[in-house]
Every structure is written in C-alpha cells, then in structure tokens.
C-alpha cells in the first residue's frame, strides 16, 4: 500500500482551485479507489466489505457525486472513537440542526457538544434509567395484552410501546393513543430523512411530514407549559436534568427543555423497536435456542434484578442481533485536522465514511460472521470492545444507549416468556438500506397470543 505524500496533501487546496468540480482531490490520488455509485447501490454493505478485504482499513470511493475517504475495521474504530476531537459531525448531521435546532446535541462538536452531553447526563446515565426498571417491566406487562389476539405491525407497535413505557416512567406525561401514533410516525420519517442528503429537503417538505412535526412540537410545548405551571416537579429524568443544571448555576432555555423532552421521550425508539423485532425474527429461525431462552426467562424478576449476568442467554441473543442487524452501518464525518492513518496523510476537511459496523462481519473477529449464533457469547469468550459498533463510540456514542439497553430486555423477556407469536406472512430477512446508512424494514404483520398456564 503506497502513500499519498505530505506534499500533495499540503498543496491540495491550491491545486484543487484549478480543477473541475468532479476532479479527485490531490490528497486522495495515492489512496486506492473502489468503485462508484452503481456498485454501492447494488449492496452498500457488501460494497464496503469488498473494499476492506481488497485494500484494508482505508480506501476512497465516489458515491452520489461526492468523493469520500472510507475508514473501517478495528484500527479505524479505535482511531475514530479514541480521538473524538479529530472529527467534525456538524456537516454530516446538518439535518438534525435543520429539524431540531442548531443546538441539538447530535450535530455539535468540541466544547459545545461536551457541555450539552454533560447537561443531559443526569437523565441518561445508567443509574437514572435503572431506577425505573420494575416500573418499566410492570408497564410492559400491562400494555402487551392490548397488542395481542389481533394482527399488528410489530415495527410500529414496539416503537409505540417503548414511547408509552417512557411516558409512564422516565418522563412522566399523559399522551393520547393518537398522539403516540403521530409521534412514532414523525420520528420514523425524521430519522429516515436524515440519510437522504440533499433530497431530504423534498422529503421534509411533504405536507404530511410538516403537519406531523407541528402536532408533535405543539404537544411537547403543551407538556412543558403544564409542567412549568405545576407547583410540584414530578420525580423523573427531566427533573433530574433541570435540578443538576440549577445546582451547577446553569440556565436552561425553553428550547433546550423542549429538545430535552424530545430526546428522553422519542429519540431512538425505532432503533430499539427494530432490534426487538429482529430478535423475534431470528428466534423464529432457531426453535431450540428460543426454547432455551424461554426456560431461562421463567426466572425473570425485575424486583430482584442484579444485572444481565443473571440472564446470559437473553444477553447473548441481544448481543448477536446487535451484531447482525445494526441500525446504522456507517457514520459520516469530516476531518477536523490533518491526520495520518495506515500510511496515508489525510488533511483537514476530508469527508469521511466510517463503516463502524464492518467489524461485525469479519471472519478474523467472528467465526461464521453471517450466522445467527448467540452461543458464541457464552462460555467466557470475549471480543474486542471496538468490535461492536451498534451504538457508535467515543464522546459521540449514542446518548440513549442506556435506555435501549433496558427497554430491549424488558420487552423481549415479557414477550418470549408469556406469548406465542406467528407472522402474517413468511417474513423476509432482507432489508433495503437507505444510502448505506439506515436499514429500512418493511411492515411485519404478526399476531401475539398469550400463553396459557403451564405452556
């Protein structure tokens, strides 16, 4: 593998002023090139996997009329997650600023990002979530029967269930069934639109999207005003965030409060829902493992919960499905300063595709990586920490990770222990991938039936 040379990198901005808009930047010329949009569109993930096997952890490509540097593998995960200040997320996450405001945490960099994450921490740290574990379990047990004995689309149903669990536990508010459905649908459409780049403006401009967004934020403002008028603050995670800010002498603006309510209540509900429905799909392909898991969950009891170590097969199932079906297979970012990687010099401003989940499918890390085999996590076998990219890493690791890590086992445990389920049609294990980032699931009709005593 050759090097591009520091001279070319240093002079790239000057040289590129005389190039056409489609020209390859000088600094990229020494980096091996892999395909273009056509090959990428056929199968985005296989495209990047082929690039890694052919060239290693760094190569360049041209997708959707844009030049990219692609970084992947354990070494790339380590570089990117360990050196957070080397990257800017602002341009890649512009859609979040456009739709949720310029101070939204996902698109902040540097000190503003660190300060906002610190402000939000009291509502998202594991202790703040785990204190509601028994109540979450109780709400799930109460609401699941309303989903049974009738056809439902499980991708929507679980997202709405997660939203209702949150509204009764970590963030106390009253939501009508209609508002729950609207919030879930809007959040789905918003997140899908973030992967559309310039086409998102047309997508977000649809009348139905604008109507849903307006209804959602009118509701968030209503919830906030109702709370501000109340003489008592409910004991929930928004209150924890507000109290911590007061103690630190910080003023939290109205916009920040509304944005915080959005983050606690809605952000990430579809990623968690997708993880749950993929678990059920994979369990349907392995009845023997499903029965072992059901036997383990006969002991499910959140009142005496000591951690997922009590339920190693449930933990292994979730880990395996996180590996096989990550919600986002890539993250886009921009180099905030010059850096060297794998013998190449890359300058500030280079646009990067980080295939954070490619490690999930490397035979050098996971034996038979495309096979569903949760047993691989049993027996004391461990994998490198940077081999799991489901939640990302570094200071930009998923803010709602702890919520997802609690919602997922609670809902799965209640479903697997107490319900039989059958799909309305043979569910495909294939997905479409939106511009190489979000996995898009079609509707999955299913019927849940409560088990009888002794089943």
C-alpha positions as a Markdown table, in Angstrom:
| # | Residue | x | y | z |
|---|---|---|---|---|
| 1 | Unk | 0.0 | 0.0 | 0.0 |
| 2 | Unk | 1.6 | 3.3 | -1.1 |
| 3 | Unk | 1.4 | 6.7 | 0.5 |
| 4 | Unk | 0.0 | 9.9 | -0.8 |
| 5 | Unk | 2.8 | 12.0 | 0.5 |
| 6 | Unk | 2.6 | 15.1 | 2.7 |
| 7 | Unk | 3.5 | 17.5 | -0.1 |
| 8 | Unk | 0.4 | 16.6 | -2.1 |
| 9 | Unk | -1.8 | 16.9 | 1.0 |
| 10 | Unk | -0.4 | 20.3 | 1.9 |
| 11 | Unk | -0.9 | 21.7 | -1.6 |
| 12 | Unk | -4.3 | 20.1 | -2.3 |
| 13 | Unk | -6.4 | 23.2 | -1.6 |
| 14 | Unk | -4.3 | 25.3 | -4.0 |
| 15 | Unk | -4.2 | 22.7 | -6.7 |
| 16 | Unk | -7.9 | 21.9 | -6.5 |
| 17 | Unk | -8.9 | 25.6 | -7.3 |
| 18 | Unk | -7.9 | 24.9 | -10.9 |
| 19 | Unk | -9.8 | 21.6 | -11.1 |
| 20 | Unk | -13.3 | 20.9 | -12.3 |
| 21 | Unk | -15.9 | 20.2 | -9.5 |
| 22 | Unk | -15.7 | 16.4 | -10.3 |
| 23 | Unk | -11.9 | 16.2 | -10.1 |
| 24 | Unk | -10.3 | 13.9 | -7.5 |
| 25 | Unk | -8.6 | 16.0 | -4.7 |
| 26 | Unk | -4.8 | 15.7 | -4.9 |
| 27 | Unk | -4.5 | 14.1 | -1.4 |
| 28 | Unk | -6.7 | 11.2 | -2.5 |
| 29 | Unk | -4.8 | 10.2 | -5.5 |
| 30 | Unk | -2.4 | 7.8 | -3.7 |
| 31 | Unk | -5.2 | 6.1 | -1.8 |
| 32 | Unk | -6.7 | 3.0 | -3.6 |
| 33 | Unk | -10.0 | 3.6 | -5.3 |
| 34 | Unk | -13.1 | 1.3 | -5.0 |
| 35 | Unk | -16.0 | 1.5 | -7.4 |
| 36 | Unk | -18.6 | 4.2 | -7.7 |
| 37 | Unk | -22.3 | 4.8 | -7.0 |
| 38 | Unk | -23.6 | 1.9 | -9.2 |
| 39 | Unk | -21.7 | -0.8 | -7.3 |
| 40 | Unk | -22.6 | 0.9 | -4.0 |
| 41 | Unk | -26.3 | 1.0 | -4.8 |
| 42 | Unk | -26.5 | -2.8 | -5.5 |
| 43 | Unk | -25.5 | -3.6 | -1.9 |
| 44 | Unk | -23.9 | -0.8 | 0.2 |
| 45 | Unk | -22.6 | -3.1 | 2.9 |
| 46 | Unk | -21.1 | -5.7 | 0.6 |
| 47 | Unk | -19.5 | -2.8 | -1.3 |
| 48 | Unk | -17.7 | -1.7 | 1.8 |
| 49 | Unk | -16.8 | -5.2 | 2.9 |
| 50 | Unk | -15.2 | -5.9 | -0.5 |
| 51 | Unk | -13.3 | -2.6 | -0.2 |
| 52 | Unk | -11.9 | -3.7 | 3.2 |
| 53 | Unk | -10.9 | -7.2 | 2.0 |
| 54 | Unk | -9.3 | -5.7 | -1.1 |
| 55 | Unk | -7.5 | -2.7 | 0.3 |
| 56 | Unk | -7.6 | -2.8 | 4.1 |
| 57 | Unk | -8.8 | -0.1 | 6.5 |
| 58 | Unk | -8.6 | 2.9 | 4.1 |
| 59 | Unk | -9.7 | 3.4 | 0.5 |
| 60 | Unk | -11.5 | 6.1 | -1.4 |
| 61 | Unk | -14.7 | 6.0 | -3.4 |
| 62 | Unk | -17.1 | 8.3 | -5.2 |
| 63 | Unk | -20.8 | 8.0 | -4.2 |
| 64 | Unk | -23.7 | 10.2 | -5.2 |
| 65 | Unk | -21.3 | 12.6 | -7.0 |
| 66 | Unk | -19.1 | 13.1 | -4.0 |
| 67 | Unk | -15.5 | 11.9 | -3.1 |
| 68 | Unk | -15.1 | 10.1 | 0.2 |
| 69 | Unk | -12.4 | 8.5 | 2.2 |
| 70 | Unk | -13.6 | 5.3 | 3.8 |
| 71 | Unk | -12.3 | 4.0 | 7.1 |
| 72 | Unk | -13.2 | 0.7 | 8.6 |
| 73 | Unk | -12.0 | -2.2 | 10.7 |
| 74 | Unk | -10.8 | -2.4 | 14.3 |
| 75 | Unk | -8.0 | 0.0 | 13.7 |
| 76 | Unk | -10.3 | 2.6 | 12.2 |
| 77 | Unk | -12.8 | 2.2 | 15.1 |
| 78 | Unk | -10.0 | 2.7 | 17.6 |
| 79 | Unk | -8.7 | 5.8 | 15.8 |
| 80 | Unk | -12.1 | 7.5 | 15.4 |
| 81 | Unk | -13.6 | 6.7 | 18.9 |
| 82 | Unk | -10.3 | 7.4 | 20.8 |
| 83 | Unk | -9.6 | 10.7 | 19.1 |
| 84 | Unk | -13.0 | 12.4 | 19.0 |
| 85 | Unk | -11.6 | 15.9 | 18.6 |
| 86 | Unk | -10.1 | 14.8 | 15.2 |
| 87 | Unk | -13.6 | 14.8 | 13.7 |
| 88 | Unk | -16.5 | 17.2 | 13.0 |
| 89 | Unk | -20.0 | 15.9 | 12.9 |
| 90 | Unk | -21.7 | 19.2 | 12.1 |
| 91 | Unk | -22.0 | 18.9 | 8.3 |
| 92 | Unk | -22.9 | 15.2 | 8.3 |
| 93 | Unk | -25.6 | 15.8 | 10.8 |
| 94 | Unk | -27.0 | 19.0 | 9.4 |
| 95 | Unk | -30.5 | 17.5 | 9.1 |
| 96 | Unk | -30.7 | 17.4 | 12.9 |
| 97 | Unk | -29.9 | 21.1 | 13.2 |
| 98 | Unk | -32.4 | 21.9 | 10.4 |
| 99 | Unk | -35.2 | 20.0 | 12.0 |
| 100 | Unk | -34.4 | 20.3 | 15.7 |
| 101 | Unk | -32.4 | 23.5 | 16.1 |
| 102 | Unk | -28.7 | 24.4 | 15.8 |
| 103 | Unk | -28.0 | 23.4 | 19.4 |
| 104 | Unk | -29.2 | 19.8 | 19.0 |
| 105 | Unk | -26.6 | 17.6 | 20.6 |
| 106 | Unk | -26.1 | 15.2 | 17.6 |
| 107 | Unk | -24.6 | 17.9 | 15.4 |
| 108 | Unk | -22.5 | 19.7 | 17.9 |
| 109 | Unk | -18.7 | 19.5 | 18.0 |
| 110 | Unk | -16.0 | 20.2 | 20.6 |
| 111 | Unk | -16.8 | 22.1 | 23.8 |
| 112 | Unk | -20.5 | 22.8 | 22.9 |
| 113 | Unk | -21.0 | 19.1 | 22.4 |
| 114 | Unk | -19.3 | 18.2 | 25.7 |
| 115 | Unk | -21.3 | 20.8 | 27.7 |
| 116 | Unk | -24.6 | 19.7 | 26.3 |
| 117 | Unk | -23.8 | 16.0 | 26.9 |
| 118 | Unk | -22.8 | 16.9 | 30.5 |
| 119 | Unk | -26.1 | 18.8 | 30.9 |
| 120 | Unk | -28.1 | 15.8 | 29.7 |
| 121 | Unk | -26.2 | 13.1 | 31.6 |
| 122 | Unk | -28.4 | 13.1 | 34.7 |
| 123 | Unk | -31.3 | 11.9 | 32.6 |
| 124 | Unk | -29.4 | 9.3 | 30.5 |
| 125 | Unk | -26.8 | 7.7 | 32.8 |
| 126 | Unk | -27.5 | 4.0 | 33.6 |
| 127 | Unk | -28.4 | 4.7 | 37.2 |
| 128 | Unk | -31.1 | 7.2 | 36.1 |
| 129 | Unk | -32.6 | 4.6 | 33.8 |
| 130 | Unk | -32.2 | 1.5 | 36.0 |
| 131 | Unk | -34.1 | 3.1 | 38.9 |
| 132 | Unk | -37.3 | 2.7 | 36.8 |
| 133 | Unk | -36.7 | -1.0 | 35.9 |
| 134 | Unk | -39.5 | -2.5 | 37.9 |
| 135 | Unk | -42.0 | 0.2 | 36.8 |
| 136 | Unk | -40.9 | -0.3 | 33.2 |
| 137 | Unk | -41.4 | -4.0 | 33.5 |
| 138 | Unk | -44.9 | -3.5 | 35.0 |
| 139 | Unk | -46.0 | -1.1 | 32.2 |
| 140 | Unk | -44.8 | -3.6 | 29.6 |
| 141 | Unk | -46.7 | -6.4 | 31.2 |
| 142 | Unk | -49.8 | -4.2 | 31.4 |
| 143 | Unk | -49.7 | -3.0 | 27.8 |
| 144 | Unk | -48.6 | -6.1 | 25.9 |
| 145 | Unk | -52.1 | -7.7 | 26.3 |
| 146 | Unk | -53.6 | -4.8 | 24.3 |
| 147 | Unk | -51.4 | -5.8 | 21.4 |
| 148 | Unk | -52.4 | -9.5 | 21.5 |
| 149 | Unk | -55.0 | -11.5 | 19.6 |
| 150 | Unk | -55.1 | -9.2 | 16.6 |
| 151 | Unk | -52.8 | -8.5 | 13.6 |
| 152 | Unk | -50.3 | -5.8 | 14.3 |
| 153 | Unk | -47.3 | -4.3 | 12.5 |
| 154 | Unk | -44.6 | -5.1 | 15.1 |
| 155 | Unk | -42.2 | -2.5 | 13.9 |
| 156 | Unk | -44.7 | 0.3 | 14.7 |
| 157 | Unk | -46.3 | -1.5 | 17.7 |
| 158 | Unk | -43.0 | -1.9 | 19.6 |
| 159 | Unk | -42.0 | 1.7 | 18.9 |
| 160 | Unk | -45.3 | 2.9 | 20.3 |
| 161 | Unk | -44.9 | 0.6 | 23.3 |
| 162 | Unk | -41.5 | 2.0 | 24.1 |
| 163 | Unk | -42.9 | 5.5 | 23.9 |
| 164 | Unk | -45.7 | 4.6 | 26.3 |
| 165 | Unk | -43.3 | 2.9 | 28.7 |
| 166 | Unk | -41.2 | 6.1 | 28.8 |
| 167 | Unk | -44.2 | 8.4 | 29.3 |
| 168 | Unk | -45.1 | 6.4 | 32.4 |
| 169 | Unk | -41.6 | 6.1 | 33.9 |
| 170 | Unk | -38.5 | 8.1 | 32.9 |
| 171 | Unk | -40.6 | 11.0 | 31.7 |
| 172 | Unk | -44.0 | 11.5 | 33.3 |
| 173 | Unk | -46.6 | 12.8 | 30.9 |
| 174 | Unk | -50.1 | 11.9 | 29.6 |
| 175 | Unk | -50.3 | 11.1 | 25.9 |
| 176 | Unk | -53.4 | 10.1 | 23.9 |
| 177 | Unk | -53.2 | 7.0 | 21.7 |
| 178 | Unk | -53.5 | 9.3 | 18.6 |
| 179 | Unk | -50.5 | 11.4 | 19.8 |
| 180 | Unk | -48.4 | 8.3 | 20.5 |
| 181 | Unk | -49.0 | 7.1 | 16.9 |
| 182 | Unk | -48.3 | 10.6 | 15.4 |
| 183 | Unk | -45.1 | 10.9 | 17.5 |
| 184 | Unk | -43.9 | 7.5 | 16.4 |
| 185 | Unk | -44.6 | 8.1 | 12.7 |
| 186 | Unk | -43.0 | 11.5 | 12.7 |
| 187 | Unk | -39.8 | 10.3 | 14.5 |
| 188 | Unk | -39.6 | 7.4 | 11.9 |
| 189 | Unk | -39.9 | 9.8 | 9.0 |
| 190 | Unk | -37.5 | 12.4 | 10.5 |
| 191 | Unk | -34.7 | 9.8 | 11.1 |
| 192 | Unk | -35.2 | 8.3 | 7.6 |
| 193 | Unk | -34.9 | 11.7 | 6.1 |
| 194 | Unk | -31.5 | 12.3 | 7.7 |
| 195 | Unk | -30.0 | 9.8 | 5.3 |
| 196 | Unk | -31.3 | 11.4 | 2.2 |
| 197 | Unk | -28.7 | 14.2 | 2.0 |
| 198 | Unk | -29.9 | 17.0 | -0.4 |
| 199 | Unk | -33.1 | 15.1 | -1.2 |
| 200 | Unk | -34.2 | 15.4 | 2.4 |
| 201 | Unk | -35.5 | 19.0 | 1.7 |
| 202 | Unk | -38.2 | 17.5 | -0.6 |
| 203 | Unk | -38.9 | 14.7 | 1.9 |
| 204 | Unk | -39.3 | 17.1 | 4.8 |
| 205 | Unk | -41.3 | 19.4 | 2.6 |
| 206 | Unk | -44.2 | 17.0 | 2.3 |
| 207 | Unk | -47.4 | 18.4 | 3.8 |
| 208 | Unk | -48.0 | 15.2 | 5.9 |
| 209 | Unk | -44.5 | 15.5 | 7.4 |
| 210 | Unk | -44.9 | 19.2 | 8.2 |
| 211 | Unk | -48.3 | 18.5 | 9.8 |
| 212 | Unk | -47.0 | 15.7 | 12.0 |
| 213 | Unk | -44.0 | 17.7 | 13.1 |
| 214 | Unk | -46.2 | 20.7 | 14.0 |
| 215 | Unk | -48.5 | 18.5 | 16.0 |
| 216 | Unk | -45.6 | 16.8 | 17.8 |
| 217 | Unk | -43.9 | 20.1 | 18.9 |
| 218 | Unk | -47.2 | 21.7 | 19.9 |
| 219 | Unk | -47.7 | 18.7 | 22.2 |
| 220 | Unk | -44.1 | 19.0 | 23.5 |
| 221 | Unk | -44.7 | 22.6 | 24.3 |
| 222 | Unk | -48.0 | 21.8 | 26.0 |
| 223 | Unk | -46.3 | 19.2 | 28.2 |
| 224 | Unk | -43.6 | 21.7 | 29.1 |
| 225 | Unk | -46.1 | 24.5 | 29.9 |
| 226 | Unk | -48.2 | 22.2 | 32.0 |
| 227 | Unk | -45.1 | 21.2 | 34.0 |
| 228 | Unk | -43.9 | 24.8 | 34.4 |
| 229 | Unk | -47.3 | 25.8 | 35.8 |
| 230 | Unk | -47.4 | 23.0 | 38.3 |
| 231 | Unk | -46.3 | 23.7 | 41.8 |
| 232 | Unk | -44.7 | 20.2 | 42.1 |
| 233 | Unk | -42.0 | 18.7 | 39.8 |
| 234 | Unk | -42.6 | 15.0 | 39.1 |
| 235 | Unk | -39.7 | 12.7 | 40.0 |
| 236 | Unk | -38.5 | 11.8 | 36.5 |
| 237 | Unk | -35.4 | 12.3 | 34.4 |
| 238 | Unk | -36.3 | 15.7 | 33.1 |
| 239 | Unk | -36.5 | 17.0 | 36.6 |
| 240 | Unk | -33.1 | 15.3 | 37.3 |
| 241 | Unk | -31.6 | 17.3 | 34.4 |
| 242 | Unk | -33.2 | 20.6 | 35.5 |
| 243 | Unk | -32.1 | 20.2 | 39.1 |
| 244 | Unk | -28.5 | 19.3 | 38.1 |
| 245 | Unk | -28.3 | 22.4 | 35.9 |
| 246 | Unk | -29.6 | 24.6 | 38.7 |
| 247 | Unk | -27.0 | 23.3 | 41.1 |
| 248 | Unk | -24.3 | 24.0 | 38.5 |
| 249 | Unk | -25.6 | 27.6 | 38.1 |
| 250 | Unk | -26.7 | 27.0 | 34.5 |
| 251 | Unk | -29.8 | 28.4 | 32.9 |
| 252 | Unk | -31.7 | 26.0 | 30.7 |
| 253 | Unk | -33.6 | 27.8 | 27.9 |
| 254 | Unk | -37.1 | 26.9 | 26.8 |
| 255 | Unk | -35.7 | 25.5 | 23.6 |
| 256 | Unk | -33.3 | 23.3 | 25.5 |
| 257 | Unk | -36.1 | 22.0 | 27.7 |
| 258 | Unk | -38.3 | 21.1 | 24.7 |
| 259 | Unk | -35.3 | 19.5 | 23.0 |
| 260 | Unk | -34.6 | 17.5 | 26.1 |
| 261 | Unk | -38.2 | 16.2 | 26.3 |
| 262 | Unk | -37.8 | 15.1 | 22.7 |
| 263 | Unk | -34.5 | 13.3 | 23.5 |
| 264 | Unk | -36.0 | 11.4 | 26.5 |
| 265 | Unk | -39.3 | 10.6 | 25.0 |
| 266 | Unk | -38.8 | 10.0 | 21.3 |
| 267 | Unk | -35.2 | 9.7 | 20.2 |
| 268 | Unk | -34.1 | 6.2 | 19.2 |
| 269 | Unk | -37.5 | 4.5 | 19.7 |
| 270 | Unk | -37.4 | 2.9 | 16.2 |
| 271 | Unk | -33.8 | 1.7 | 16.5 |
| 272 | Unk | -34.8 | -0.1 | 19.7 |
| 273 | Unk | -38.0 | -1.4 | 18.1 |
| 274 | Unk | -36.1 | -2.7 | 15.2 |
| 275 | Unk | -33.6 | -4.5 | 17.5 |
| 276 | Unk | -36.6 | -6.2 | 19.3 |
| 277 | Unk | -38.3 | -7.3 | 16.1 |
| 278 | Unk | -35.1 | -8.7 | 14.7 |
| 279 | Unk | -34.6 | -10.7 | 17.9 |
| 280 | Unk | -38.0 | -12.2 | 17.4 |
| 281 | Unk | -37.3 | -12.9 | 13.7 |
| 282 | Unk | -34.0 | -14.7 | 14.4 |
| 283 | Unk | -35.5 | -16.7 | 17.3 |
| 284 | Unk | -38.2 | -17.9 | 14.9 |
| 285 | Unk | -35.4 | -19.5 | 12.8 |
| 286 | Unk | -33.9 | -21.3 | 15.8 |
| 287 | Unk | -36.6 | -23.0 | 17.9 |
| 288 | Unk | -34.2 | -24.9 | 20.1 |
| 289 | Unk | -32.4 | -21.7 | 21.2 |
| 290 | Unk | -35.8 | -20.0 | 21.6 |
| 291 | Unk | -36.9 | -22.7 | 24.0 |
| 292 | Unk | -33.7 | -22.5 | 26.0 |
| 293 | Unk | -34.2 | -18.8 | 26.2 |
| 294 | Unk | -37.8 | -19.2 | 27.3 |
| 295 | Unk | -36.7 | -21.6 | 30.1 |
| 296 | Unk | -34.2 | -19.1 | 31.3 |
| 297 | Unk | -36.8 | -16.3 | 31.3 |
| 298 | Unk | -39.2 | -18.3 | 33.5 |
| 299 | Unk | -37.0 | -16.8 | 36.3 |
| 300 | Unk | -37.4 | -13.2 | 35.1 |
| 301 | Unk | -38.0 | -10.9 | 38.1 |
| 302 | Unk | -37.1 | -7.3 | 37.9 |
| 303 | Unk | -37.7 | -6.8 | 41.7 |
| 304 | Unk | -34.5 | -8.8 | 42.4 |
| 305 | Unk | -32.6 | -7.8 | 39.2 |
| 306 | Unk | -28.9 | -7.8 | 39.7 |
| 307 | Unk | -27.8 | -7.3 | 36.0 |
| 308 | Unk | -27.9 | -9.1 | 32.7 |
| 309 | Unk | -25.4 | -11.6 | 34.1 |
| 310 | Unk | -28.5 | -13.3 | 35.6 |
| 311 | Unk | -29.8 | -14.0 | 32.1 |
| 312 | Unk | -26.8 | -14.9 | 29.9 |
| 313 | Unk | -28.9 | -16.3 | 27.1 |
| 314 | Unk | -31.1 | -13.2 | 26.8 |
| 315 | Unk | -27.9 | -11.0 | 26.9 |
| 316 | Unk | -26.3 | -13.2 | 24.2 |
| 317 | Unk | -29.4 | -13.1 | 22.0 |
| 318 | Unk | -29.4 | -9.3 | 22.1 |
| 319 | Unk | -25.7 | -9.0 | 21.5 |
| 320 | Unk | -25.9 | -11.3 | 18.5 |
| 321 | Unk | -28.7 | -9.4 | 16.9 |
| 322 | Unk | -27.0 | -6.1 | 17.6 |
| 323 | Unk | -24.1 | -7.5 | 15.7 |
| 324 | Unk | -26.1 | -8.9 | 12.7 |
| 325 | Unk | -28.6 | -6.1 | 12.3 |
| 326 | Unk | -27.1 | -2.7 | 13.4 |
| 327 | Unk | -29.5 | 0.2 | 12.8 |
| 328 | Unk | -26.8 | 2.3 | 11.0 |
| 329 | Unk | -24.0 | 0.6 | 9.2 |
| 330 | Unk | -22.0 | 3.8 | 8.6 |
| 331 | Unk | -21.4 | 7.3 | 10.1 |
| 332 | Unk | -20.4 | 10.3 | 8.0 |
| 333 | Unk | -17.9 | 12.8 | 9.5 |
| 334 | Unk | -15.3 | 15.4 | 8.4 |
| 335 | Unk | -11.7 | 15.5 | 9.4 |
| 336 | Unk | -11.3 | 18.5 | 11.8 |
| 337 | Unk | -7.5 | 18.4 | 11.4 |
| 338 | Unk | -4.8 | 16.7 | 9.4 |
| 339 | Unk | -4.1 | 13.1 | 10.4 |
| 340 | Unk | -2.2 | 10.0 | 9.2 |
| 341 | Unk | -3.6 | 6.5 | 9.0 |
| 342 | Unk | -2.3 | 3.3 | 7.6 |
| 343 | Unk | 0.5 | 5.1 | 5.8 |
| 344 | Unk | -1.6 | 7.8 | 4.2 |
| 345 | Unk | -1.9 | 11.5 | 5.0 |
| 346 | Unk | -5.4 | 12.9 | 5.1 |
| 347 | Unk | -5.9 | 16.7 | 5.5 |
| 348 | Unk | -8.4 | 18.7 | 7.5 |
| 349 | Unk | -11.7 | 19.0 | 5.6 |
| 350 | Unk | -11.6 | 15.5 | 4.1 |
| 351 | Unk | -15.1 | 13.9 | 4.1 |
| 352 | Unk | -15.1 | 10.5 | 5.7 |
| 353 | Unk | -17.3 | 7.5 | 5.7 |
| 354 | Unk | -16.7 | 5.5 | 8.8 |
| 355 | Unk | -18.1 | 1.9 | 8.4 |
| 356 | Unk | -18.3 | 1.5 | 12.1 |
| 357 | Unk | -20.1 | -1.9 | 11.9 |
| 358 | Unk | -17.9 | -3.6 | 9.3 |
| 359 | Unk | -16.0 | -5.4 | 12.1 |
| 360 | Unk | -19.3 | -7.3 | 12.9 |
| 361 | Unk | -18.7 | -9.3 | 9.7 |
| 362 | Unk | -15.0 | -10.0 | 9.7 |
| 363 | Unk | -14.1 | -13.7 | 10.0 |
| 364 | Unk | -10.9 | -12.7 | 11.7 |
| 365 | Unk | -13.0 | -11.5 | 14.6 |
| 366 | Unk | -16.3 | -13.6 | 14.5 |
| 367 | Unk | -16.4 | -17.1 | 13.3 |
| 368 | Unk | -19.1 | -17.6 | 10.6 |
| 369 | Unk | -20.0 | -13.9 | 10.9 |
| 370 | Unk | -23.2 | -14.0 | 8.9 |
| 371 | Unk | -24.7 | -16.9 | 11.0 |
| 372 | Unk | -27.1 | -16.3 | 13.9 |
| 373 | Unk | -25.2 | -18.0 | 16.8 |
| 374 | Unk | -25.8 | -16.4 | 20.2 |
| 375 | Unk | -23.9 | -19.2 | 21.8 |
| 376 | Unk | -20.7 | -17.6 | 20.7 |
| 377 | Unk | -21.1 | -15.2 | 23.7 |
| 378 | Unk | -21.4 | -18.0 | 26.2 |
| 379 | Unk | -18.6 | -19.9 | 27.9 |
| 380 | Unk | -16.5 | -16.9 | 28.8 |
| 381 | Unk | -15.5 | -16.0 | 25.3 |
| 382 | Unk | -14.9 | -12.3 | 24.8 |
| 383 | Unk | -14.5 | -10.0 | 21.8 |
| 384 | Unk | -12.5 | -6.7 | 21.5 |
| 385 | Unk | -14.5 | -3.7 | 22.8 |
| 386 | Unk | -14.1 | -1.9 | 19.4 |
| 387 | Unk | -15.7 | -4.9 | 17.6 |
| 388 | Unk | -19.2 | -3.7 | 18.5 |
| 389 | Unk | -20.3 | -0.6 | 16.6 |
| 390 | Unk | -24.0 | -0.8 | 17.3 |
| 391 | Unk | -24.1 | 2.3 | 19.4 |
| 392 | Unk | -21.0 | 4.0 | 17.9 |
| 393 | Unk | -18.2 | 5.1 | 20.2 |
| 394 | Unk | -16.2 | 7.9 | 21.7 |
| 395 | Unk | -17.9 | 11.0 | 23.1 |
| 396 | Unk | -20.5 | 10.8 | 20.3 |
| 397 | Unk | -21.6 | 7.3 | 21.4 |
| 398 | Unk | -25.4 | 7.0 | 21.3 |
| 399 | Unk | -26.9 | 9.3 | 24.1 |
| 400 | Unk | -29.9 | 6.9 | 24.6 |
| 401 | Unk | -27.8 | 3.7 | 24.7 |
| 402 | Unk | -28.7 | 3.0 | 28.3 |
| 403 | Unk | -32.5 | 3.4 | 27.6 |
| 404 | Unk | -32.2 | 1.0 | 24.7 |
| 405 | Unk | -30.2 | -1.5 | 26.9 |
| 406 | Unk | -33.1 | -1.5 | 29.4 |
| 407 | Unk | -36.1 | -1.3 | 27.1 |
| 408 | Unk | -34.9 | -4.2 | 24.9 |
| 409 | Unk | -34.5 | -7.0 | 27.5 |
| 410 | Unk | -37.7 | -5.9 | 29.4 |
| 411 | Unk | -39.9 | -6.1 | 26.3 |
| 412 | Unk | -38.2 | -9.3 | 25.0 |
| 413 | Unk | -38.4 | -11.0 | 28.3 |
| 414 | Unk | -42.2 | -10.4 | 28.7 |
| 415 | Unk | -42.9 | -11.4 | 25.1 |
| 416 | Unk | -40.8 | -14.5 | 25.0 |
| 417 | Unk | -41.9 | -15.7 | 28.4 |
| 418 | Unk | -45.7 | -15.0 | 28.1 |
| 419 | Unk | -46.6 | -15.0 | 24.4 |
| 420 | Unk | -46.6 | -17.1 | 21.3 |
| 421 | Unk | -46.3 | -15.2 | 18.1 |
| 422 | Unk | -46.9 | -16.0 | 14.4 |
| 423 | Unk | -46.2 | -13.9 | 11.4 |
| 424 | Unk | -49.0 | -12.9 | 9.0 |
| 425 | Unk | -46.7 | -14.0 | 6.1 |
| 426 | Unk | -43.2 | -15.5 | 5.7 |
| 427 | Unk | -41.0 | -12.6 | 6.9 |
| 428 | Unk | -38.1 | -11.9 | 4.7 |
| 429 | Unk | -34.7 | -11.5 | 6.4 |
| 430 | Unk | -33.7 | -9.0 | 3.6 |
| 431 | Unk | -33.7 | -5.2 | 4.1 |
| 432 | Unk | -33.2 | -2.2 | 2.0 |
| 433 | Unk | -30.5 | 0.2 | 3.0 |
| 434 | Unk | -31.0 | 3.9 | 2.6 |
| 435 | Unk | -27.8 | 5.4 | 1.1 |
| 436 | Unk | -25.7 | 2.9 | 3.1 |
| 437 | Unk | -26.8 | 4.2 | 6.4 |
| 438 | Unk | -30.2 | 3.3 | 7.8 |
| 439 | Unk | -31.6 | -0.2 | 7.4 |
| 440 | Unk | -35.2 | 0.1 | 6.2 |
| 441 | Unk | -37.7 | -2.6 | 7.3 |
| 442 | Unk | -40.9 | -3.3 | 5.5 |
| 443 | Unk | -44.0 | -3.9 | 7.6 |
| 444 | Unk | -44.0 | -7.1 | 9.6 |
| 445 | Unk | -47.6 | -8.3 | 10.4 |
| 446 | Unk | -47.8 | -10.6 | 13.3 |
| 447 | Unk | -50.3 | -11.9 | 15.9 |
| 448 | Unk | -49.3 | -12.4 | 19.6 |
| 449 | Unk | -51.2 | -14.9 | 21.7 |
| 450 | Unk | -50.9 | -15.1 | 25.5 |
| 451 | Unk | -49.6 | -18.5 | 26.7 |
| 452 | Unk | -51.9 | -20.4 | 29.0 |
| 453 | Unk | -50.8 | -21.8 | 32.4 |
| 454 | Unk | -48.2 | -24.5 | 32.0 |
| 455 | Unk | -47.4 | -23.7 | 28.4 |
